[in-house]
Amino acid sequence: MTHLPAHPGEVRDLLARLAALEVDLPEELTAAGSQLQRIHHLAPRTVLPSTLIGLDDDAVVAVVRDLAVATAMKTLSSGVVNDVAGVLAADIADGIRDQADEILDQLRPRFDNEAAKAHAAAELGLQPSTTAMDILRSDNVEALRDAWAALPSAARTLDALAEARMKLSTAAGAAPTTTRSSLNAIAPVRDVANYAFHASARPWTVKGEDAWQRWLRLCTGTPARLLTIEESAQTASAAKNAEIAKRVAR
């Protein structure tokens, strides 16, 4: 399988998201992530001393020499730093991709817990189009009100978990992969998200949806879940084959 080259910024963002979610990574990946974070600060800094007053001629010459060397090295090393960062980011992406299912195993209990809240709300009859007035007019006001009130918090947690899941694909190359640049904020996310949370490839977005409406829709009937990497790959493949067959039949 061919993967897009790892972008250092994307890999740093993925690592930050996983750290925020308290995901345990192998020590070598954590250490490499710290190096990637520091690598752009490794080039010499062109900093003058706070004062030149009181320095003798030899000291002033040393300052000028050190400053000239640092300036030259900074110019020459910028490309080298980027090259090293790219190689290190690719190595980290490879390591994270190998650990992708283990990472999902750590995220899954929280995901399932929050998805269960959205599923319970849907089972009570809440829909993405439900309004506060609809709830007040119902025969089950208290239960519907409590379920509706719990949705925004659940959606925020699910969004954070889902974004980390999608970054596993767009930054680290875990299936389902996308051939579109991760710098395009919409297309690669859709490429991944349509196949990462439902074996039926339920659409990730519907125009005009808020987060709580999306998760309510995704958890209606069969609730969303974090598919394994293999399940995501199979779902993506089946959906794309169905699309090809549809086009051929036209």
ABEGO torsion letter per residue (X at the ends): XBBBBBBAAAAAAAAAAAAAAGBBBBAAAAAAAAAAAAAAAABBBBBBBABABGBBAAAAAAAAAAAAAAAAAAAAAAAAAAAAAAAAAAAAAAAAAAAAAAAAAAAAAAAAAAAAAAAAAAAAGBBAABBAAAAAABABAAAAAAAAAAAAAAAAAAAAAAAAAAAAAAAAGBOBBBABBAABAAAAAAAAAAAAABAAGBBABBBGBBAAAAAAAAABEBBBBBBBAAAAAAAAAAAAAAAAAAAAAX
